[in-house]
Amino acid sequence: MKTCMFMMIAALACIYPVICTAEVIPEDMTRAIDTGNLRHPYLFFTAEEKAGILERIDRDPESRDIMARLLAEGNRLLFTQVESPLPP
């Protein structure tokens, strides 16, 4: 039993650094997406892919949460007063 527990802890210790450094940066997203076929407003998805994205938002709790946070932030920014005069 102790050997099994030790092996599990050792395996997690080896995997942990990989999990912690598995960040996605904008450049990774841009390389993964075919930007040659995009039209204005230059979204990272096509009109045909939109239905799949909306379906995923409906099905997946994490995607639904991300969408809710995006909408909340967008609504917050809509009602944020702009500084006058604008900063340089």
C-alpha positions as CSV (number, residue, x, y, z in Angstrom):
1,M,0.0,0.0,0.0
2,K,2.8,2.4,0.9
3,T,4.6,1.6,-2.3
4,C,1.5,2.3,-4.4
5,M,1.0,5.6,-2.6
6,F,4.6,6.5,-3.1
7,M,4.4,5.7,-6.8
8,M,1.3,7.9,-7.2
9,I,3.0,10.8,-5.5
10,A,6.1,10.4,-7.5
11,A,4.1,10.3,-10.7
12,L,2.2,13.5,-9.7
13,A,5.4,15.2,-8.9
14,C,6.7,14.5,-12.4
15,I,3.5,15.6,-14.1
16,Y,2.9,18.7,-12.0
17,P,5.5,21.0,-13.6
18,V,4.1,20.1,-17.1
19,I,0.5,20.9,-16.0
20,C,1.6,24.3,-14.4
21,T,3.5,25.4,-17.6
22,A,0.8,24.4,-20.1
23,E,-0.3,27.9,-20.7
24,V,-1.9,29.0,-24.0
25,I,-0.7,32.3,-25.3
26,P,-2.3,34.4,-28.2
27,E,0.5,33.4,-30.6
28,D,-0.4,29.7,-30.0
29,M,-4.0,30.4,-30.9
30,T,-3.1,32.3,-34.0
31,R,-0.8,29.5,-35.2
32,A,-3.5,27.0,-34.6
33,I,-6.2,28.9,-36.6
34,D,-6.3,29.3,-40.4
35,T,-6.3,33.1,-40.5
36,G,-6.1,33.2,-44.3
37,N,-9.8,32.7,-44.8
38,L,-11.0,35.2,-42.2
39,R,-13.2,38.2,-43.2
40,H,-13.9,41.4,-41.3
41,P,-14.6,41.6,-38.3
42,Y,-11.7,39.1,-38.2
43,L,-13.1,36.7,-35.7
44,F,-11.2,33.5,-35.0
45,F,-14.1,31.4,-36.3
46,T,-16.3,31.3,-39.4
47,A,-20.0,31.7,-39.7
48,E,-20.3,27.9,-40.2
49,E,-18.4,27.2,-36.9
50,K,-20.6,29.6,-34.9
51,A,-23.4,27.0,-34.5
52,G,-20.9,24.5,-33.0
53,I,-19.5,27.1,-30.6
54,L,-23.0,28.0,-29.4
55,E,-23.9,24.3,-29.0
56,R,-20.7,23.8,-26.9
57,I,-21.7,26.8,-24.7
58,D,-25.1,25.1,-24.1
59,R,-23.6,21.7,-23.4
60,D,-20.4,22.4,-21.5
61,P,-20.6,24.0,-18.1
62,E,-17.1,25.5,-18.3
63,S,-17.7,27.0,-21.7
64,R,-21.0,28.4,-20.4
65,D,-19.2,29.9,-17.4
66,I,-16.6,31.5,-19.7
67,M,-19.3,33.0,-21.9
68,A,-21.2,34.4,-18.9
69,R,-18.0,36.1,-17.7
70,L,-17.3,37.5,-21.2
71,L,-20.9,38.9,-21.4
72,A,-20.6,40.4,-17.9
73,E,-17.3,42.1,-18.8
74,G,-18.7,43.3,-22.1
75,N,-21.8,44.8,-20.3
76,R,-19.6,46.4,-17.7
77,L,-17.5,48.0,-20.3
78,L,-20.6,49.3,-22.2
79,F,-21.6,51.3,-19.1
80,T,-18.2,52.4,-18.0
81,Q,-17.8,56.2,-18.3
82,V,-15.1,57.3,-20.6
83,E,-12.5,59.7,-19.1
84,S,-12.6,63.2,-20.5
85,P,-10.2,64.3,-21.7
86,L,-8.7,61.1,-23.0
87,P,-5.4,60.0,-21.6
88,P,-2.4,60.5,-24.0
